[in-house]
Amino acid sequence: MEVGLVVLLRTAWIAGTLPILIALVPSSRLSWFRDLLLGFAKRGKLLQSSSKKFTVPQCFFCHFYVLAVVWTTFLLVTTWTYAYRTAPLVSEPFIYSSIPSYLTGGSPIFSWLNLRSTPMKQRYMVWRSVFLLLLMEVQVSRRLIETIYVFNYSPTARMHIFGYLTGLYFYTAAPLSLCCNFAPELYEFVTNRVAEFIVKGKNQMPAIEFDWWEFMNPLMKLGWRQWIGATIFFWGWIHQRRCHAILGSLRDQTEQVDEYVIPCGDWFESVSSPHYLAEIVIYAGLLVASGGADLTIWLLFGFVVVNLAFAAAETHRWYLRKFDNYPSNRFAIIPFLY
């Protein structure tokens, strides 16, 4: 099951990235393919409001983040509980002291022998997944709040149904990619707990000794890569929040619903789509925090970079066509490069 899920996710990320890479090739022979892909990707100001065929309201963006919050929360709680009960980052004396508790019916679920059979490296990998999912939870929760309270989508704004389905897939697959290596164990863990609850009932379930320090302390024992990755993540997170606030305030500056103004401030002074640049920085932080050894997360990051670069290039061209006085020093998404 593990190999099948990992292979499936990696194949899906590659399949989603390759067409966009082809469309980014500056060749006139591929212009038809580029236009086809753009038709699927356009939304909001880039999509003609008069065209409603195969489109949905852009306010459906909220669906992405509702799904993301629910799904990421489920994965986070499940993975964290699994790590807490089966992969403690403790010293040997603690393991020896847990034997009497286990023999007398205490809370430890796995015996001393099972704990010793779990390599310390694997335990760190489990807790690293918890750390990544915690960062993802911070990201998608903020995006949900912004979608509800910051962005005021125009009633005429639409997006292609293909882009809508792609967004639903992304926010299902992205959190799963952060913990897919332990999916079989997580599935077995959850099904065993559910089965135990059904058979024994709530009153017959063993009491669980919960220690907040033991619950949080393993995260403090993670390596320097995780904390550098978290620093990069929050750097991008802060700037994306600022850029989204700027975009959300633009509608207050216009008198007409479909009127647009040039956004200014923060990273908008350097690129046309700084919120996309910040998203890339956020996922770069997740990549660094993962340790950089998981190909699935590399492919996830590659999809994010290519997809946002493609969208940013079209947004930049739209700004240049729309405004004669558009700042000439701005790039599409990467300062001084692209």
LINCORKA-V150213 format. One record per pair of residues at least 24 apart in sequence whose ideal C-beta (glycine too) atoms are under 10 Angstrom apart, sorted by sequence separation. I is the first residue (numbers start at 0). GAP is how many residues later the second one is. If there is no record, write none. Layout:
I GAP
I GAP
This chain:
84 24
85 24
91 24
241 24
242 24
279 24
307 24
308 24
84 25
89 25
240 25
241 25
242 25
278 25
279 25
282 25
307 25
308 25
312 25
239 26
241 26
278 26
311 26
87 27
238 27
239 27
246 27
279 27
85 28
86 28
142 28
237 28
238 28
242 28
245 28
246 28
275 28
278 28
279 28
304 28
85 29
245 29
275 29
278 29
279 29
304 29
308 29
87 30
89 30
242 30
243 30
277 30
86 31
88 31
139 31
242 31
243 31
275 31
276 31
85 32
86 32
241 32
242 32
275 32
276 32
279 32
86 33
89 33
241 33
242 33
274 33
275 33
88 34
139 34
239 34
240 34
242 34
243 34
275 34
86 35
87 35
88 35
135 35
138 35
139 35
238 35
239 35
242 35
272 35
275 35
276 35
86 36
138 36
238 36
239 36
241 36
242 36
272 36
275 36
85 37
86 37
88 37
239 37
240 37
274 37
86 38
88 38
135 38
136 38
238 38
239 38
272 38
273 38
86 39
87 39
135 39
235 39
238 39
239 39
272 39
275 39
82 40
85 40
86 40
237 40
238 40
239 40
271 40
272 40
82 41
135 41
235 41
236 41
239 41
270 41
271 41
272 41
82 42
83 42
132 42
135 42
235 42
236 42
238 42
239 42
272 42
82 43
83 43
86 43
131 43
132 43
134 43
135 43
234 43
235 43
237 43
238 43
271 43
272 43
81 44
82 44
133 44
235 44
236 44
270 44
271 44
82 45
131 45
132 45
235 45
236 45
270 45
271 45
79 46
82 46
83 46
131 46
132 46
234 46
235 46
271 46
272 46
78 47
79 47
81 47
82 47
130 47
131 47
233 47
234 47
235 47
271 47
78 48
81 48
82 48
129 48
232 48
233 48
235 48
236 48
271 48
79 49
80 49
128 49
129 49
231 49
232 49
234 49
235 49
78 50
79 50
127 50
128 50
231 50
232 50
234 50
235 50
78 51
79 51
127 51
128 51
231 51
232 51
233 51
77 52
78 52
128 52
231 52
232 52
75 53
76 53
78 53
79 53
125 53
127 53
128 53
231 53
232 53
279 53
74 54
75 54
78 54
79 54
124 54
230 54
231 54
232 54
271 54
276 54
278 54
279 54
74 55
77 55
78 55
125 55
228 55
229 55
231 55
232 55
271 55
276 55
75 56
76 56
124 56
125 56
228 56
229 56
231 56
232 56
262 56
273 56
275 56
276 56
75 57
124 57
128 57
227 57
228 57
230 57
231 57
261 57
269 57
272 57
275 57
276 57
74 58
75 58
228 58
229 58
230 58
259 58
268 58
270 58
271 58
272 58
274 58
275 58
276 58
73 59
75 59
121 59
125 59
228 59
229 59
259 59
267 59
269 59
270 59
271 59
272 59
273 59
72 60
75 60
76 60
121 60
125 60
227 60
228 60
261 60
268 60
269 60
270 60
271 60
272 60
71 61
74 61
75 61
226 61
227 61
228 61
261 61
268 61
269 61
270 61
271 61
272 61
273 61
71 62
74 62
224 62
225 62
226 62
228 62
259 62
260 62
267 62
270 62
71 63
72 63
121 63
224 63
225 63
228 63
259 63
261 63
263 63
266 63
269 63
270 63
71 64
72 64
224 64
225 64
261 64
269 64
270 64
70 65
71 65
224 65
225 65
261 65
269 65
270 65
71 66
222 66
224 66
266 66
268 66
269 66
270 66
68 67
71 67
72 67
221 67
224 67
270 67
67 68
68 68
71 68
72 68
222 68
224 68
261 68
266 68
67 69
70 69
71 69
221 69
69 70
67 71
68 71
67 72
68 72
66 73
67 73
68 73
64 74
65 74
68 74
69 74
64 75
67 75
68 75
63 76
64 76
67 76
68 76
64 77
66 77
64 78
65 78
63 79
64 79
63 80
64 80
108 80
61 81
64 81
65 81
60 82
61 82
64 82
65 82
60 83
63 83
64 83
108 83
62 84
108 84
60 85
61 85
133 85
60 86
61 86
59 87
130 87
58 88
129 88
130 88
58 89
61 89
129 89
60 90
61 91
126 91
127 91
130 91
134 91
149 91
58 92
60 92
125 92
126 92
129 92
137 92
57 93
58 93
59 93
150 93
58 94
123 94
126 94
127 94
131 94
134 94
138 94
145 94
149 94
57 95
58 95
86 95
122 95
126 95
127 95
130 95
134 95
137 95
138 95
141 95
145 95
149 95
151 95
56 96
57 96
58 96
60 96
78 96
82 96
85 96
130 96
133 96
137 96
144 96
149 96
150 96
151 96
56 97
57 97
81 97
108 97
123 97
127 97
131 97
135 97
138 97
142 97
146 97
149 97
150 97
151 97
153 97
56 98
57 98
58 98
59 98
60 98
86 98
122 98
123 98
127 98
130 98
131 98
134 98
138 98
141 98
142 98
145 98
149 98
151 98
152 98
56 99
57 99
58 99
59 99
67 99
71 99
75 99
78 99
82 99
85 99
106 99
108 99
123 99
126 99
130 99
134 99
137 99
141 99
145 99
148 99
149 99
151 99
56 100
57 100
58 100
63 100
66 100
67 100
70 100
71 100
74 100
78 100
81 100
105 100
106 100
150 100
151 100
156 100
56 101
57 101
59 101
62 101
66 101
69 101
70 101
73 101
74 101
77 101
104 101
105 101
106 101
107 101
127 101
131 101
138 101
142 101
145 101
146 101
155 101
156 101
54 102
55 102
56 102
60 102
63 102
64 102
67 102
68 102
70 102
71 102
72 102
75 102
104 102
106 102
123 102
134 102
141 102
145 102
153 102
154 102
155 102
54 103
55 103
59 103
60 103
63 103
66 103
67 103
70 103
71 103
74 103
75 103
78 103
81 103
82 103
85 103
105 103
106 103
153 103
154 103
51 104
53 104
54 104
55 104
59 104
62 104
63 104
66 104
67 104
70 104
71 104
74 104
77 104
78 104
81 104
84 104
106 104
153 104
48 105
52 105
54 105
55 105
57 105
62 105
63 105
65 105
66 105
70 105
74 105
80 105
151 105
153 105
48 106
49 106
51 106
53 106
54 106
57 106
60 106
63 106
64 106
67 106
68 106
71 106
78 106
81 106
48 107
50 107
52 107
53 107
54 107
55 107
56 107
59 107
63 107
67 107
78 107
81 107
47 108
48 108
49 108
52 108
53 108
54 108
55 108
59 108
62 108
63 108
66 108
74 108
77 108
80 108
81 108
84 108
100 108
177 108
43 109
44 109
46 109
48 109
50 109
54 109
55 109
77 109
80 109
173 109
176 109
43 110
46 110
47 110
53 110
78 110
46 111
74 111
77 111
81 111
177 111
43 112
44 112
46 112
77 112
80 112
173 112
177 112
43 113
45 113
46 113
176 113
180 113
42 114
43 114
179 114
42 115
43 115
77 115
180 115
41 116
42 116
46 116
73 116
177 116
179 116
41 117
42 117
176 117
179 117
40 118
41 118
177 118
39 119
40 119
176 119
177 119
39 120
42 120
93 120
175 120
176 120
38 121
39 121
40 121
41 121
42 121
176 121
37 122
39 122
40 122
176 122
177 122
38 123
39 123
84 123
172 123
173 123
176 123
38 124
42 124
83 124
89 124
175 124
176 124
36 125
39 125
40 125
88 125
39 126
83 126
87 126
173 126
176 126
80 127
83 127
89 127
172 127
88 128
89 128
87 129
88 129
173 129
83 130
87 130
88 130
169 130
172 130
173 130
83 131
86 131
88 131
89 131
82 132
83 132
88 132
88 133
169 133
80 134
83 134
169 134
79 135
82 135
79 136
82 136
142 136
169 137
79 138
79 139
138 140
165 141
138 143
137 144
138 144
135 146
138 146
134 147
135 147
138 147
162 148
15 150
134 150
135 150
134 151
15 153
131 153
132 153
15 154
131 154
134 154
130 155
131 155
133 155
11 157
12 157
15 157
131 157
11 158
130 158
131 158
130 159
131 159
12 160
11 161
12 161
127 161
128 161
127 162
131 162
127 163
8 164
12 164
7 165
8 165
11 165
124 165
128 165
131 165
124 166
127 166
8 167
9 167
123 167
7 168
8 168
124 168
124 169
9 170
4 171
5 171
8 171
4 172
7 172
6 173
5 174
8 174
4 175
5 175
4 176
5 177
1 178
4 178
1 179
3 179
4 179
1 180
3 180
1 181
2 181
0 182
1 182
4 182
0 183
1 183
0 184
1 185
0 186
0 187
48 208
48 209
44 213
44 215
45 265
40 266
42 268
45 268
40 269
41 269
45 269
40 270
44 270
43 271
45 271
37 272
41 272
45 272
36 273
37 273
40 273
44 273
43 274
44 274
37 275
33 276
37 276
41 276
36 277
44 277
33 279
33 280
20 281
12 282
16 282
19 282
23 282
12 283
15 283
16 283
19 283
22 283
12 284
15 284
9 285
12 285
13 285
16 285
17 285
19 285
20 285
23 285
8 286
9 286
12 286
15 286
16 286
19 286
23 286
8 287
11 287
12 287
15 287
16 287
18 287
19 287
22 287
5 288
8 288
9 288
10 288
11 288
12 288
13 288
14 288
16 288
17 288
19 288
20 288
5 289
6 289
9 289
12 289
13 289
16 289
19 289
20 289
23 289
5 290
8 290
9 290
12 290
15 290
16 290
19 290
22 290
4 291
8 291
11 291
12 291
15 291
18 291
19 291
23 314
